[in-house]
Amino acid sequence: MNDQIMATLPFISEAQIDAVLDWGPLMDTLEQAMSDFSAGNVVQPVRQFIPVPGHDGIIAAMPAVGEAMAVKVVTIYHDNAGTGVPTHQAVILVFDKNNGSPLAVLDGRLITEMRTAAGSAAAVRKLATTDRAIVTIMGNGAQARAHIKALAEVTDIEELRLWSRNEAHGRALAEEAGATYFANAEQAVRDADIVACTTAAKEPIVQGAWLKTGAFVTAVGWNTIEGRELDNAAMANTVIVESYDAARDQAGNIRGSDCEIFAEMGEVYTGTKVVPEGSTVIYDSVGMAIMDVAVAKLAYDLIVR
């Protein structure tokens, strides 16, 4: 490897990334990346992850080549919740697609957080009722906060609701966000137009019987490949994923319910698949490498070029 390149390889910090990433361009970038993926213009394996012995944690590698080329290495340590150390930490190494040279190392924590919420918001922008919508957030962590911000960019929120398994943390976030806290999950979900599930729950926290016809549900919590946030009745609706292969391999909601997958989100963006009007939609997200790669390249171009 060229010593000159390595000696000057920039590290791009979370603060630098936070200063340049805006929700609108981020959603547009993800929509294009997911469209490219479903059109067969992206090369990436299903995320490879291994458990960390002695810890409730994993380390995962996520390489992809599309319009940009990069690899993310991410760790998830659930025991970090409530400490000063994030549960999700990551770095992303971006390469020059033309010659394979490294371009930069980026802090990946905020990119992971924002691309996940932006993926949900972009799907809402495409498919959901966004005019004076009742929005329910299930959870109180980083993704709950990110989804509140991202959804506000695409939705005229008439009422913001929040439920959490940890009532004290949930009430605190609800007060901070101007939401109404619900101690009862069913009451929080009933009549909601948009429901964002952002928890690490291993058993369903949302039942299909609670969902309003035509509601949009995004499920982004990492619940292991066997855990889930949604019950079988919820998963009997119109299910959309980022990747058929990744969802069948790693989405606990899908593996546990053995549901039918209607489409990849990229197919919906390109019009290859059209969601029937009035459908109750379940967007089951596990995240995929090209999302991180595209956003990392966006941040790199904004900061370095």
N, C-alpha and C positions, 0 to 999 in steps of 0.2 A: 504494500500500500504506500502511496505517495506520502512521505513524511511531512512535506509542506502542507498538504491538505489537512492532515491530522493535527498539525501544530496550530492551525488557524481555524479549526472546526468550531463554529459558534454554538453556544448553548443558549437557547431561548427560554426565558423563565416564564412562570405562570403570570407574573405581573405584566410582562410584555405582551403575552397572549391576550390577557384580559383587556388590555388597552385597545386592541385592534379588532377583536371579534364582535360583530353585531349580529343580532338574531336573524334579520332578514337575509343578508348575504349567506349566512351559515345555512339557513334552510334551503336556499337556492342551490348551494353547493352540494348538499346532501341529496336533494331531489335529482340532480344530474348524476351524481355518483351511483345512486341506487338504480336509476334508469339504465346507466351504462352496464351495471352488474347484470340486470335481468336481460339485457340485450346480448349478453355474452362477450362484452368488451372488457371484462375485468378477470384477472387470474388471481385466485386466492384459495387457500385451503380452508376447510372448517377449522375454527380456532382450536389450537392445541393447548391443553392445560393439564397441569399435574398438581396433586395435593402436596402441601408442605407438611412432612411428618411432624407430629407433636403440636400442630397449630390448626385452628379453624381457618385455613387459608389456602390459596392456590396461587400459582404463577402461570401466566399464559403468554403465548407468542402469537402475534397476529400480523403476518406479512400480506401485502397485496400490491398488485401492479395494475394500474388503470391509466388515467391521464397522468397520474403521479405514481411514484414508487417509494414505499416506506415499510417499516416494520414497527409495530408497537409491542413492548413488553410490559405487562401489567400484573400487579399483585392485588389480591383481594383478601384482606384479613378482617373478618367480621368482629373479632375480639377488640379491634381498635375503636369500635363505636363508643362514643362518650369520652374518648381520650383526646389528647391533642394531636394524635396521628390519624390521618384519613384512613378510612376502610379501603379505598381504592387509590393506588398510586401507580404511576406509569411514566415511561419515557418513550419517545417516538424518534426513530432515526430515519431522516429523509435522505434519499439518494437522487443523484442526477440520472434520470431515466436514459439519457443518451449515451453515457459512458460508465455508469455504475459508481461514480465517485460519491462519497458521503457529502451532503450539503450542510446538515445541521442536526443537532440533537435538541428536541423540544421536550419540555415538561409536559407530560400527558394527562395529568390529573384533571385540569380544567377542560381540556379538549374532550376527554371522555365524558365528563359531566354535561358539558354544553351540547355535544353532538347527540347525546341520548335524548335530552329534552327537546332539542331542535328537530330531531327525527319525529318525535310525537307531534310537535306543533306543525311541522310540514304536512303530516298526514291529516291532522285536523283541518288545516287550511284547504286541503284537497277534498275531504270527505264529510266533514261534520257540519252541523248547524252551529254557526258562530255568531249569530245575531241575538244578542241578549240571552246568552246561554247560562244555565246553571252548571257550574264546574265543581267537581268533587275531587279532592286530593286525598289519596289513601297513603299515609306515611308522614314522617317528620324529619327525614334526613336530607342529604344533599340533593337527591333527585326530586324530592318534594319541593324544595326551594327553587330548584332550577325549572321545574315544570310550571310553577306559579308564574315565574318571569316569562318563560317562553310562550305559554298559552295566552298570556295577556297581550302578546304581540299580534295574535291572530284572532282573538276572540273578544267580543263585547261581553264581558262577564257581568251578568246581572246579579248573580249570587255566587260567592266563593265559599265552599264548605271544606272542612278538613276533619278527617278521622285518623286516629293513630292507636296502635297497640299500647304505646306508652302515653298515658293521658297527660301527665305533667309536661312532657316534651311537646305533645300535640297542641295543648292549650297555649303554650308559649309561642309556638310558631303561628298558630291561628291569630293570636293577638298581634304579633309582628306583621303579619301579612294582610290584616284586615279581613280575615275569614271568620266564619262561624264554626265553632268546634262542636262536633257531634260525638258523644260517647258511644252511641249505638251505630254500628256499621251499616245496618239496613237503612236506618233513617237518613244517613249521610248519602246513600246511593239512590234511594227512591226519587224518581222524577228528574234526576240529573241528566243533562244533555251530554256532558263529557265527564268521564271518570278516568283519573290517572292513578294507577296502582304502582307504587314506588317502594315497596317494602321487601324485606328479606324473609317474609313469612314462608313457612314450609307447608302450611295447610291453607285451603282457600279462605280468603277474606271477603270475596265478593261472590254472590250467588246469582245465577242467571235470572231467577225469579224476581229479583229486585230491580232488574234493568228496565228502563223505559224503552218501548219500541222505538227504534231509530237512534238509540244512544250510540255514542262512540266511546270505546274503552281502550285505553292504552295500558299495557302491562309491561313494565320495564325492570321490575325488581329481579335481582339475581337470587334465585331460590334453589340453586343446584339443579341438576338435570332430572331430579325426581320430585323436587318441591314445586309448589304452585301457589298462585294467588287467586285463580278463578276455578269455579267448579265446572262439572261436566255440562250443566245446563247453559252456562255462559259460553262455553266453548262450542256449543251447538249452533252458534250464530255464524255470521260471515267472518271467517278468520283470515287475516292478512299478516304476512311475515316479511322479513327482509330477505331471507334466503330459505328455500325449501330444505336444502340439505342441513343447514345450520339449525333450523327450527326442529327438524325431526331428530337431530342428534343431541341437542342441548336445551330445548325449551320444555321445562317440566309441565307447563300447562298443556302442551300438545302431546307429549309422551304419555302423560297420565290419563288424558281423555281419549286418546286415539281419534281425535277429531279430523274432519276433512279440512284441508287448507285451500282456501279459495284462490289466493293469488299472492305473488310477491308485490311489495309496494312499488317496486320499479315498473312492474307490468301495469299497475294502475296509473302511474304517472305518464307512461307512454301511450295509454289507451288500449294496450293489448288485452287487458281485462277490465271490464266495466262493472262496478259494484251496483247491484240492483237498487233502485231508488227506494228509500225508506228502510233499508237494511239496518239492523243492529250490527255494528262492526266491532270486532276485536282485533286490535293491532298488537300482536304478541312479539315483542322486541327482545332479542338477545344480543344485539349489536354485531357488527361485522367489520372486518379490517378495513375495507375500502372507505368506510365512513370516517375512521380515524385518519387514514392516509389523505383523503381529500381535504379534510379540515386542517390537518397539519401543514399541507402544502399551501392552503389558503393563508394561514397565519404566517408561514415562512415568506410568502410573496409580499405580504403587507408590511412585514417588519424588515426584511433584508433587501428586497428588490425595490 
